[in-house]
């Protein structure tokens, strides 16, 4: 630097003494020195990456060779950007643009500096200007250079596609926890474009679109939290909140509850929240229907569910969760079960029992209380999946809970059974009947019919209240038979008086029975009928107990308020369970008759006596015969029975 200072001092001293030719010589000498120093700067940048040294050398070169200023400012801007000196890099880029407005290279450097400084919105504008100037350049190399860049419009289209994928299965209405506004899908999608991350993604992918990063950032932004709570009077509804910011609602207990929910979600780092009070337009039947069917999936896909125990004060103690009213509500059953991550809060929005872990489903204290509250082990509860498996267990878990509206006993279970059912508020217990009829038709699970209590108005074979499923049904599924047992049984059957032809005929006839189903309100049910012998009766306080002998089942007892002794003949009709055929598939039945039809003769006409069964084909598997015979035993196999579809 001392040598450079000497050159400048000499130039200043001799400026008035030198003639034109000598002045030109001095200028050329300075330019030559500047180029040499510029080369040293280039070496510093390309060699050991000494950016600080390069910046110093480019600065010296600028003082010696002003005519080369655009190139030197461009290089110094790059070196300063490499060091994160974004303000200085931006200043140099602006100098390039000032000196050569038509060149796209200054805009290129300015875009880099603006991106580094976090001014991504401005960076996108500058980048678009750069592409425009590149396309208009007379230099073919610069025009070719533009091909390496991605048009921001293409990046934005990719981001918008990722947004649509991210919000496709989320609730149609969500609360933006930062603005406090309710937004539909359109509002949710457009809100992302006002976020800094949107401009950062666009401005940072000018060379290559990083699809994985876009999908990750978009998915992170659209994570949402769900609310599980006990409704109270005067909850803020959709028509009230849609026109106002949640945080500006008038002061009330229910408004405070919603505001605290949104603030807690926001503090957890989530942009979106959903509450069943204000995020469903219940005045629109189609919107309500979608919510009832989809709610389980919404909870399942949420980032977390906040559960408010409105009757638990701080400090909360062991057992408060078990005794909370939250644990008695039907809707909260599916909300807890569907959610992957939950956090319980006392009524003052402090954590339940001060358990400060991300997921309370992983807390031994919470698990213990929920096991007691539900009567199911945590492992068994977690094993339950949406769909038609474990129907009876799911009905039992729901049977102890209450709803404000009768219909919700059915509608709250649509998600856990993966069923769709039109919502008709005002239909009363018919909603439960419709749910159970669809379950029976879809699954063939006749344990749905194993209950005692008051019949519902939909069909006399289905209950009026879900509480009846708290009864434990008798298990009809016998244990599996080992191969060794099959051989013993087969040998025994050969030596016994059991008619093997009759056994296999019975098997085939039962295998032809159809699965149970409902068509409208009418049920078709495959059954076996056992004729009852003479009745004996004993009287209780409110009912009679009738006893009768059957050839296959021995003595059966029937308790009822009806007087069965006035009937000429009785049959014990039992649903046939196809699992007893080693889970052999059966078909389906379409034909039905009205439940209240006066002429029921067609029912008994279709019950065939085994004595009239056609001969079976030769070669029937003895293994099948042995397995079937072992399940029922000789008393049943030696007896003639009526069997067929019963229409109720």
TAPEFEN-V984388 format. One record per residue. N is the residue number from 1. RES is the residue in three letters. PSI is psi in radians with two decimals (* if undefined). NEAR is the number of other C-alpha atoms within 8 Angstrom. Layout:
n: {N | N}
res: {RES | RES}
psi: {PSI | PSI}
near: {NEAR | NEAR}
This chain:
n: {1 | 2 | 3 | 4 | 5 | 6 | 7 | 8 | 9 | 10 | 11 | 12 | 13 | 14 | 15 | 16 | 17 | 18 | 19 | 20 | 21 | 22 | 23 | 24 | 25 | 26 | 27 | 28 | 29 | 30 | 31 | 32 | 33 | 34 | 35 | 36 | 37 | 38 | 39 | 40 | 41 | 42 | 43 | 44 | 45 | 46 | 47 | 48 | 49 | 50 | 51 | 52 | 53 | 54 | 55 | 56 | 57 | 58 | 59 | 60 | 61 | 62 | 63 | 64 | 65 | 66 | 67 | 68 | 69 | 70 | 71 | 72 | 73 | 74 | 75 | 76 | 77 | 78 | 79 | 80 | 81 | 82 | 83 | 84 | 85 | 86 | 87 | 88 | 89 | 90 | 91 | 92 | 93 | 94 | 95 | 96 | 97 | 98 | 99 | 100 | 101 | 102 | 103 | 104 | 105 | 106 | 107 | 108 | 109 | 110 | 111 | 112 | 113 | 114 | 115 | 116 | 117 | 118 | 119 | 120 | 121 | 122 | 123 | 124 | 125 | 126 | 127 | 128 | 129 | 130 | 131 | 132 | 133 | 134 | 135 | 136 | 137 | 138 | 139 | 140 | 141 | 142 | 143 | 144 | 145 | 146 | 147 | 148 | 149 | 150 | 151 | 152 | 153 | 154 | 155 | 156 | 157 | 158 | 159 | 160 | 161 | 162 | 163 | 164 | 165 | 166 | 167 | 168 | 169 | 170 | 171 | 172 | 173 | 174 | 175 | 176 | 177 | 178 | 179 | 180 | 181 | 182 | 183 | 184 | 185 | 186 | 187 | 188 | 189 | 190 | 191 | 192 | 193 | 194 | 195 | 196 | 197 | 198 | 199 | 200 | 201 | 202 | 203 | 204 | 205 | 206 | 207 | 208 | 209 | 210 | 211 | 212 | 213 | 214 | 215 | 216 | 217 | 218 | 219 | 220 | 221 | 222 | 223 | 224 | 225 | 226 | 227 | 228 | 229 | 230 | 231 | 232 | 233 | 234 | 235 | 236 | 237 | 238 | 239 | 240 | 241 | 242 | 243 | 244 | 245 | 246 | 247 | 248 | 249 | 250 | 251 | 252 | 253 | 254 | 255 | 256 | 257 | 258 | 259 | 260 | 261 | 262 | 263 | 264 | 265 | 266 | 267 | 268 | 269 | 270 | 271 | 272 | 273 | 274 | 275 | 276 | 277 | 278 | 279 | 280 | 281 | 282 | 283 | 284 | 285 | 286 | 287 | 288 | 289 | 290 | 291 | 292 | 293 | 294 | 295 | 296 | 297 | 298 | 299 | 300 | 301 | 302 | 303 | 304 | 305 | 306 | 307 | 308 | 309 | 310 | 311 | 312 | 313 | 314 | 315 | 316 | 317 | 318 | 319 | 320 | 321 | 322 | 323 | 324 | 325 | 326 | 327 | 328 | 329 | 330 | 331 | 332 | 333 | 334 | 335 | 336 | 337 | 338 | 339 | 340 | 341 | 342 | 343 | 344 | 345 | 346 | 347 | 348 | 349 | 350 | 351 | 352 | 353 | 354 | 355 | 356 | 357 | 358 | 359 | 360 | 361 | 362 | 363 | 364 | 365 | 366 | 367 | 368 | 369 | 370 | 371 | 372 | 373 | 374 | 375 | 376 | 377 | 378 | 379 | 380 | 381 | 382 | 383 | 384 | 385 | 386 | 387 | 388 | 389 | 390 | 391 | 392 | 393 | 394 | 395 | 396 | 397 | 398 | 399 | 400 | 401 | 402 | 403 | 404 | 405 | 406 | 407 | 408 | 409 | 410 | 411 | 412 | 413 | 414 | 415 | 416 | 417 | 418 | 419 | 420 | 421 | 422 | 423 | 424 | 425 | 426 | 427 | 428 | 429 | 430 | 431 | 432 | 433 | 434 | 435 | 436 | 437 | 438 | 439 | 440 | 441 | 442 | 443 | 444 | 445 | 446 | 447 | 448 | 449 | 450 | 451 | 452 | 453 | 454 | 455 | 456 | 457 | 458 | 459 | 460 | 461 | 462 | 463 | 464 | 465 | 466 | 467 | 468 | 469 | 470 | 471 | 472 | 473 | 474 | 475 | 476 | 477 | 478 | 479 | 480 | 481 | 482 | 483 | 484 | 485 | 486 | 487 | 488 | 489 | 490 | 491 | 492 | 493 | 494 | 495 | 496 | 497 | 498 | 499 | 500 | 501 | 502 | 503 | 504 | 505 | 506 | 507 | 508 | 509 | 510 | 511 | 512 | 513 | 514 | 515 | 516 | 517 | 518 | 519 | 520 | 521 | 522 | 523 | 524 | 525 | 526 | 527 | 528 | 529 | 530 | 531 | 532 | 533 | 534 | 535 | 536 | 537 | 538 | 539 | 540 | 541 | 542 | 543 | 544 | 545 | 546 | 547 | 548 | 549 | 550 | 551 | 552 | 553 | 554 | 555 | 556 | 557 | 558 | 559 | 560 | 561 | 562 | 563 | 564 | 565 | 566 | 567 | 568 | 569 | 570 | 571 | 572 | 573 | 574 | 575 | 576 | 577 | 578 | 579 | 580 | 581 | 582 | 583 | 584 | 585 | 586 | 587 | 588 | 589 | 590 | 591 | 592 | 593 | 594 | 595 | 596 | 597 | 598 | 599 | 600 | 601 | 602 | 603 | 604 | 605 | 606 | 607 | 608 | 609 | 610 | 611 | 612 | 613 | 614 | 615 | 616 | 617 | 618 | 619 | 620 | 621 | 622 | 623 | 624 | 625 | 626 | 627 | 628 | 629 | 630 | 631 | 632 | 633 | 634 | 635 | 636 | 637 | 638 | 639 | 640 | 641 | 642 | 643 | 644 | 645 | 646 | 647 | 648}
res: {UNK | UNK | UNK | UNK | UNK | UNK | UNK | UNK | UNK | UNK | UNK | UNK | UNK | UNK | UNK | UNK | UNK | UNK | UNK | UNK | UNK | UNK | UNK | UNK | UNK | UNK | UNK | UNK | UNK | UNK | UNK | UNK | UNK | UNK | UNK | UNK | UNK | UNK | UNK | UNK | UNK | UNK | UNK | UNK | UNK | UNK | UNK | UNK | UNK | UNK | UNK | UNK | UNK | UNK | UNK | UNK | UNK | UNK | UNK | UNK | UNK | UNK | UNK | UNK | UNK | UNK | UNK | UNK | UNK | UNK | UNK | UNK | UNK | UNK | UNK | UNK | UNK | UNK | UNK | UNK | UNK | UNK | UNK | UNK | UNK | UNK | UNK | UNK | UNK | UNK | UNK | UNK | UNK | UNK | UNK | UNK | UNK | UNK | UNK | UNK | UNK | UNK | UNK | UNK | UNK | UNK | UNK | UNK | UNK | UNK | UNK | UNK | UNK | UNK | UNK | UNK | UNK | UNK | UNK | UNK | UNK | UNK | UNK | UNK | UNK | UNK | UNK | UNK | UNK | UNK | UNK | UNK | UNK | UNK | UNK | UNK | UNK | UNK | UNK | UNK | UNK | UNK | UNK | UNK | UNK | UNK | UNK | UNK | UNK | UNK | UNK | UNK | UNK | UNK | UNK | UNK | UNK | UNK | UNK | UNK | UNK | UNK | UNK | UNK | UNK | UNK | UNK | UNK | UNK | UNK | UNK | UNK | UNK | UNK | UNK | UNK | UNK | UNK | UNK | UNK | UNK | UNK | UNK | UNK | UNK | UNK | UNK | UNK | UNK | UNK | UNK | UNK | UNK | UNK | UNK | UNK | UNK | UNK | UNK | UNK | UNK | UNK | UNK | UNK | UNK | UNK | UNK | UNK | UNK | UNK | UNK | UNK | UNK | UNK | UNK | UNK | UNK | UNK | UNK | UNK | UNK | UNK | UNK | UNK | UNK | UNK | UNK | UNK | UNK | UNK | UNK | UNK | UNK | UNK | UNK | UNK | UNK | UNK | UNK | UNK | UNK | UNK | UNK | UNK | UNK | UNK | UNK | UNK | UNK | UNK | UNK | UNK | UNK | UNK | UNK | UNK | UNK | UNK | UNK | UNK | UNK | UNK | UNK | UNK | UNK | UNK | UNK | UNK | UNK | UNK | UNK | UNK | UNK | UNK | UNK | UNK | UNK | UNK | UNK | UNK | UNK | UNK | UNK | UNK | UNK | UNK | UNK | UNK | UNK | UNK | UNK | UNK | UNK | UNK | UNK | UNK | UNK | UNK | UNK | UNK | UNK | UNK | UNK | UNK | UNK | UNK | UNK | UNK | UNK | UNK | UNK | UNK | UNK | UNK | UNK | UNK | UNK | UNK | UNK | UNK | UNK | UNK | UNK | UNK | UNK | UNK | UNK | UNK | UNK | UNK | UNK | UNK | UNK | UNK | UNK | UNK | UNK | UNK | UNK | UNK | UNK | UNK | UNK | UNK | UNK | UNK | UNK | UNK | UNK | UNK | UNK | UNK | UNK | UNK | UNK | UNK | UNK | UNK | UNK | UNK | UNK | UNK | UNK | UNK | UNK | UNK | UNK | UNK | UNK | UNK | UNK | UNK | UNK | UNK | UNK | UNK | UNK | UNK | UNK | UNK | UNK | UNK | UNK | UNK | UNK | UNK | UNK | UNK | UNK | UNK | UNK | UNK | UNK | UNK | UNK | UNK | UNK | UNK | UNK | UNK | UNK | UNK | UNK | UNK | UNK | UNK | UNK | UNK | UNK | UNK | UNK | UNK | UNK | UNK | UNK | UNK | UNK | UNK | UNK | UNK | UNK | UNK | UNK | UNK | UNK | UNK | UNK | UNK | UNK | UNK | UNK | UNK | UNK | UNK | UNK | UNK | UNK | UNK | UNK | UNK | UNK | UNK | UNK | UNK | UNK | UNK | UNK | UNK | UNK | UNK | UNK | UNK | UNK | UNK | UNK | UNK | UNK | UNK | UNK | UNK | UNK | UNK | UNK | UNK | UNK | UNK | UNK | UNK | UNK | UNK | UNK | UNK | UNK | UNK | UNK | UNK | UNK | UNK | UNK | UNK | UNK | UNK | UNK | UNK | UNK | UNK | UNK | UNK | UNK | UNK | UNK | UNK | UNK | UNK | UNK | UNK | UNK | UNK | UNK | UNK | UNK | UNK | UNK | UNK | UNK | UNK | UNK | UNK | UNK | UNK | UNK | UNK | UNK | UNK | UNK | UNK | UNK | UNK | UNK | UNK | UNK | UNK | UNK | UNK | UNK | UNK | UNK | UNK | UNK | UNK | UNK | UNK | UNK | UNK | UNK | UNK | UNK | UNK | UNK | UNK | UNK | UNK | UNK | UNK | UNK | UNK | UNK | UNK | UNK | UNK | UNK | UNK | UNK | UNK | UNK | UNK | UNK | UNK | UNK | UNK | UNK | UNK | UNK | UNK | UNK | UNK | UNK | UNK | UNK | UNK | UNK | UNK | UNK | UNK | UNK | UNK | UNK | UNK | UNK | UNK | UNK | UNK | UNK | UNK | UNK | UNK | UNK | UNK | UNK | UNK | UNK | UNK | UNK | UNK | UNK | UNK | UNK | UNK | UNK | UNK | UNK | UNK | UNK | UNK | UNK | UNK | UNK | UNK | UNK | UNK | UNK | UNK | UNK | UNK | UNK | UNK | UNK | UNK | UNK | UNK | UNK | UNK | UNK | UNK | UNK | UNK | UNK | UNK | UNK | UNK | UNK | UNK | UNK | UNK | UNK | UNK | UNK | UNK | UNK | UNK | UNK | UNK | UNK | UNK | UNK | UNK | UNK | UNK}
psi: {-0.53 | -0.68 | -0.69 | -0.72 | -0.67 | -0.70 | -0.77 | -0.68 | -0.72 | -0.72 | -0.72 | -0.65 | -0.61 | -0.01 | -0.65 | -0.21 | -0.36 | 2.50 | -3.11 | -0.75 | -0.67 | -0.63 | -0.70 | -0.69 | -0.75 | -0.70 | -0.72 | -0.68 | -0.78 | -0.73 | -0.71 | -0.77 | -0.71 | -0.73 | -0.69 | -0.77 | -0.61 | -0.73 | -0.67 | -0.67 | -0.70 | -0.69 | -0.69 | -0.61 | -0.67 | -0.35 | -1.71 | 0.13 | 0.82 | 1.42 | -0.66 | -0.71 | -0.69 | -0.73 | -0.75 | -0.73 | -0.65 | -0.60 | -0.72 | -0.78 | -0.63 | -0.69 | -0.44 | -0.49 | 1.22 | -0.47 | -0.42 | 0.35 | -0.80 | -0.77 | -0.69 | -0.72 | -0.66 | -0.78 | -0.71 | -0.60 | -0.73 | -0.76 | -0.72 | -0.62 | -0.66 | -0.51 | 0.00 | 0.27 | 1.24 | -0.66 | -0.77 | -0.67 | -0.68 | -0.68 | -0.77 | -0.71 | -0.69 | -0.60 | -0.70 | -0.80 | -0.67 | -0.72 | -0.49 | 1.36 | -0.41 | -0.26 | 2.31 | -0.20 | -0.61 | -0.67 | -0.57 | -0.81 | -0.65 | -0.67 | -0.76 | -0.77 | -0.73 | -0.69 | -0.81 | -0.58 | -0.07 | 0.16 | 1.14 | -0.57 | -0.82 | -0.61 | -0.67 | -0.74 | -0.79 | -0.70 | -0.71 | -0.66 | -0.73 | -0.81 | -0.68 | -0.79 | -0.59 | -0.72 | -0.43 | -0.04 | 2.52 | -0.19 | 2.01 | -0.51 | -0.69 | -0.70 | -0.70 | -0.60 | -0.53 | -0.36 | -0.36 | -0.22 | 2.69 | 2.32 | 2.26 | -0.55 | -0.61 | -0.68 | -0.78 | -0.68 | -0.67 | -0.74 | -0.74 | -0.61 | -0.72 | -0.62 | -0.81 | -0.69 | -0.67 | -0.61 | 0.02 | -0.75 | 0.08 | 2.91 | 2.51 | -0.54 | 2.26 | 2.71 | 2.19 | 1.98 | -0.30 | -0.72 | -0.36 | 0.26 | 2.53 | 2.26 | 2.40 | -3.05 | -0.68 | -0.78 | -0.66 | -0.77 | -0.82 | -0.42 | -0.49 | -0.53 | -0.20 | -0.03 | 2.53 | -0.58 | -0.54 | -0.88 | -0.57 | -0.71 | -0.78 | -0.81 | -0.33 | -0.04 | 0.74 | -0.31 | -0.73 | 2.40 | 2.09 | 1.57 | -0.70 | -0.75 | -0.72 | -0.84 | -0.67 | -0.85 | -0.71 | -0.77 | -0.70 | -0.72 | -0.64 | 0.27 | 2.49 | 2.79 | 2.57 | 2.80 | 2.33 | 2.13 | 2.96 | 2.16 | 2.58 | 3.04 | 2.60 | 0.65 | 2.55 | 2.09 | 2.99 | -0.85 | -0.35 | -0.76 | -0.42 | -0.40 | 0.15 | 2.75 | 2.33 | -0.73 | -0.17 | 0.10 | 2.57 | 2.67 | 2.18 | 2.91 | -0.74 | -0.60 | -0.71 | -0.66 | -0.80 | -0.72 | -0.74 | -0.61 | -0.85 | -0.73 | -0.70 | -0.69 | -0.76 | -0.75 | -0.39 | -0.01 | 0.25 | 2.47 | -0.33 | 2.56 | 2.68 | 2.28 | 2.37 | -0.18 | -0.83 | -0.09 | 0.18 | 2.14 | 1.54 | -0.20 | -0.26 | 1.92 | -0.69 | -0.65 | -0.76 | -0.74 | -0.80 | -0.70 | -0.76 | -0.71 | -0.60 | -0.15 | -0.69 | -0.79 | -0.59 | -0.77 | -0.69 | -0.62 | -0.05 | 2.74 | -0.55 | 2.78 | 2.21 | 2.21 | 2.09 | 2.11 | 1.61 | -0.23 | 0.28 | 2.07 | 2.84 | 2.47 | 2.33 | 2.62 | 2.88 | 2.30 | -0.32 | -0.65 | -0.76 | -0.64 | 0.00 | 2.58 | -0.42 | -0.60 | 0.04 | -0.06 | 2.47 | -0.77 | -0.65 | -0.36 | -0.88 | -0.55 | -0.75 | -0.80 | -0.67 | -0.56 | 2.38 | -0.60 | 2.24 | 2.72 | 2.25 | 2.44 | 2.49 | 3.02 | -0.30 | 0.21 | 0.50 | 2.69 | 2.42 | 2.18 | 0.43 | 0.56 | 1.71 | 1.28 | 2.73 | -0.66 | 1.97 | -0.23 | -0.23 | 0.09 | 2.14 | -0.62 | -0.77 | -0.78 | -0.77 | -0.78 | -0.68 | -0.56 | -0.73 | -0.73 | -0.66 | -0.32 | 0.32 | 2.45 | 2.68 | -0.65 | -0.76 | -0.67 | -0.72 | -0.44 | -0.32 | 2.30 | 2.66 | 2.46 | -2.85 | 0.21 | 2.66 | 0.76 | -0.84 | -0.67 | -0.69 | -0.71 | -0.65 | -0.74 | -0.59 | -0.29 | -0.39 | 0.05 | 2.77 | 2.73 | 2.70 | -0.69 | 2.37 | -0.74 | -0.46 | -0.30 | -0.56 | -0.84 | -0.52 | -0.17 | 0.00 | -0.76 | -0.73 | -0.37 | 0.00 | 0.83 | 2.76 | 2.29 | 2.21 | 2.33 | 2.15 | 1.43 | 2.30 | -0.19 | -0.13 | -2.41 | -0.11 | -0.47 | -0.79 | -0.71 | -0.74 | -0.70 | -0.85 | -0.65 | -0.68 | -0.64 | -0.79 | -0.78 | -0.67 | -0.53 | -0.48 | 0.18 | 1.79 | -0.07 | -0.30 | -0.48 | -0.05 | 1.52 | 2.82 | 2.47 | -2.78 | 2.33 | 2.63 | 3.01 | -0.20 | -0.81 | 2.43 | -0.29 | -0.08 | 2.55 | 2.84 | -0.46 | 2.54 | -0.26 | -0.40 | -0.35 | 0.06 | -0.23 | 2.55 | 2.02 | 2.67 | 2.35 | 2.27 | -0.03 | 1.95 | 2.86 | 2.78 | 2.67 | 2.30 | 2.85 | -0.67 | -0.70 | -0.64 | -0.75 | -0.74 | -0.78 | -0.73 | -0.76 | -0.69 | -0.65 | -0.61 | -0.61 | -0.12 | 3.10 | 0.11 | 2.30 | 1.81 | -0.58 | -0.68 | -0.67 | -0.86 | -0.53 | -0.76 | -0.74 | -0.85 | -0.70 | -0.68 | -0.62 | -0.37 | -0.20 | 2.60 | 2.84 | 2.67 | 2.55 | 2.83 | 2.39 | 1.89 | -2.20 | 0.09 | 2.32 | 2.37 | 2.17 | 2.10 | 2.30 | 2.81 | 2.32 | 2.25 | 2.16 | 2.28 | 2.52 | -2.91 | 2.51 | 2.48 | 2.59 | 2.51 | 2.50 | 2.42 | -2.89 | -0.74 | -0.01 | 2.88 | 2.64 | 2.01 | 2.43 | 2.50 | 2.70 | 2.40 | 2.61 | -0.60 | -0.63 | -0.10 | -2.53 | 2.28 | 2.60 | 2.34 | 2.13 | 2.20 | 2.78 | -0.27 | 2.66 | 1.71 | -0.30 | -0.32 | -0.15 | 2.49 | -0.74 | 2.64 | 2.52 | 2.39 | 1.93 | 2.10 | 2.34 | 2.43 | 2.39 | 1.94 | -0.26 | -0.44 | -0.20 | 0.63 | 0.71 | 0.68 | 2.42 | 2.58 | 3.00 | -2.54 | 2.80 | 2.35 | -0.73 | 2.33 | 2.88 | 2.72 | 2.54 | -0.60 | 0.31 | 2.43 | -0.66 | 1.88 | 0.26 | -0.51 | -0.38 | -0.95 | -0.45 | -0.53 | -0.15 | 2.01 | 2.51 | 2.44 | -0.40 | -0.42 | 0.14 | 2.51 | 2.75 | 2.51 | 2.74 | 2.62 | 2.76 | 0.28 | 2.41 | 2.19 | -0.48 | -0.75 | -0.74 | -0.75 | -0.77 | -0.77 | -0.80 | -0.64 | -0.51 | -0.63 | -0.56 | 2.79 | -0.66 | -0.73 | -0.68 | -0.47 | -0.09 | 2.46 | 2.34 | 2.80 | 2.39 | 2.67 | -3.00 | 2.27 | 2.26 | 2.15 | *}
near: {4 | 5 | 6 | 8 | 8 | 8 | 9 | 8 | 8 | 8 | 9 | 7 | 7 | 8 | 8 | 5 | 5 | 9 | 6 | 6 | 7 | 8 | 10 | 8 | 8 | 9 | 8 | 8 | 8 | 11 | 10 | 8 | 10 | 14 | 10 | 8 | 12 | 12 | 8 | 10 | 14 | 9 | 9 | 13 | 12 | 7 | 7 | 6 | 7 | 9 | 12 | 9 | 9 | 16 | 12 | 9 | 12 | 15 | 10 | 11 | 14 | 13 | 8 | 10 | 12 | 7 | 4 | 8 | 10 | 10 | 8 | 13 | 14 | 14 | 9 | 14 | 15 | 10 | 14 | 15 | 13 | 8 | 8 | 7 | 9 | 12 | 8 | 9 | 17 | 13 | 9 | 12 | 15 | 10 | 10 | 15 | 12 | 7 | 7 | 9 | 8 | 6 | 11 | 12 | 8 | 13 | 14 | 11 | 14 | 14 | 12 | 10 | 13 | 14 | 13 | 10 | 8 | 7 | 9 | 12 | 9 | 8 | 14 | 13 | 8 | 12 | 12 | 10 | 10 | 12 | 10 | 8 | 11 | 13 | 9 | 7 | 10 | 5 | 6 | 7 | 6 | 10 | 13 | 8 | 9 | 10 | 7 | 7 | 9 | 12 | 8 | 11 | 6 | 8 | 12 | 9 | 8 | 9 | 11 | 9 | 8 | 11 | 11 | 9 | 7 | 11 | 11 | 6 | 6 | 8 | 8 | 6 | 11 | 13 | 13 | 12 | 14 | 6 | 6 | 11 | 11 | 12 | 11 | 9 | 9 | 7 | 8 | 10 | 12 | 8 | 8 | 9 | 9 | 7 | 8 | 8 | 7 | 10 | 12 | 12 | 9 | 12 | 14 | 7 | 11 | 11 | 7 | 7 | 8 | 7 | 7 | 6 | 7 | 11 | 10 | 8 | 9 | 12 | 10 | 7 | 9 | 11 | 11 | 12 | 14 | 12 | 13 | 12 | 10 | 10 | 5 | 6 | 5 | 5 | 9 | 10 | 9 | 12 | 8 | 9 | 13 | 9 | 6 | 9 | 12 | 10 | 6 | 6 | 9 | 5 | 6 | 6 | 6 | 11 | 12 | 9 | 8 | 10 | 10 | 9 | 10 | 12 | 9 | 8 | 14 | 12 | 7 | 6 | 6 | 14 | 13 | 14 | 15 | 13 | 10 | 7 | 9 | 12 | 13 | 11 | 10 | 8 | 5 | 7 | 7 | 6 | 10 | 13 | 10 | 8 | 9 | 12 | 13 | 9 | 9 | 12 | 9 | 11 | 12 | 9 | 9 | 13 | 9 | 12 | 15 | 13 | 11 | 13 | 15 | 9 | 8 | 11 | 8 | 9 | 5 | 10 | 6 | 8 | 7 | 9 | 11 | 10 | 8 | 11 | 9 | 10 | 12 | 9 | 12 | 13 | 9 | 11 | 10 | 13 | 11 | 10 | 9 | 11 | 13 | 11 | 11 | 13 | 13 | 11 | 13 | 16 | 12 | 7 | 8 | 9 | 11 | 10 | 8 | 6 | 8 | 5 | 6 | 6 | 9 | 12 | 10 | 7 | 10 | 6 | 7 | 10 | 11 | 8 | 12 | 11 | 11 | 9 | 9 | 7 | 6 | 8 | 7 | 9 | 6 | 8 | 9 | 8 | 6 | 8 | 7 | 9 | 8 | 10 | 7 | 7 | 10 | 9 | 7 | 8 | 11 | 12 | 10 | 11 | 11 | 9 | 10 | 8 | 10 | 5 | 6 | 8 | 15 | 11 | 13 | 10 | 12 | 11 | 9 | 14 | 15 | 12 | 10 | 9 | 9 | 6 | 9 | 5 | 8 | 7 | 6 | 5 | 8 | 8 | 13 | 12 | 12 | 14 | 15 | 10 | 11 | 10 | 11 | 10 | 11 | 14 | 11 | 8 | 7 | 10 | 8 | 10 | 7 | 10 | 7 | 7 | 10 | 6 | 6 | 7 | 10 | 14 | 9 | 10 | 10 | 8 | 8 | 12 | 15 | 12 | 9 | 11 | 9 | 11 | 11 | 10 | 7 | 5 | 7 | 4 | 5 | 5 | 6 | 7 | 4 | 4 | 7 | 6 | 6 | 6 | 8 | 12 | 10 | 8 | 10 | 12 | 8 | 8 | 11 | 8 | 6 | 6 | 5 | 10 | 7 | 9 | 8 | 9 | 13 | 11 | 13 | 9 | 11 | 8 | 8 | 7 | 11 | 8 | 11 | 11 | 12 | 14 | 15 | 12 | 8 | 4 | 8 | 13 | 12 | 14 | 14 | 14 | 12 | 12 | 11 | 11 | 10 | 12 | 8 | 6 | 10 | 7 | 8 | 7 | 7 | 7 | 4 | 5 | 10 | 13 | 12 | 12 | 11 | 12 | 12 | 12 | 8 | 8 | 9 | 7 | 8 | 9 | 8 | 7 | 8 | 8 | 7 | 6 | 7 | 6 | 6 | 5 | 6 | 5 | 6 | 8 | 8 | 8 | 8 | 7 | 9 | 8 | 7 | 11 | 8 | 10 | 9 | 6 | 7 | 8 | 6 | 10 | 8 | 8 | 9 | 5 | 5 | 9 | 8 | 8 | 8 | 4 | 7 | 4 | 5 | 7 | 6 | 7 | 10 | 7 | 7 | 9 | 10 | 11 | 10 | 11 | 5 | 6 | 8 | 5 | 6 | 8 | 5 | 4 | 4 | 9 | 6 | 7 | 9 | 8 | 14 | 13 | 10 | 12 | 11 | 8 | 8 | 9 | 8 | 8 | 10 | 10 | 12 | 8 | 8 | 8 | 11 | 11 | 12 | 11 | 13 | 10 | 12 | 10}
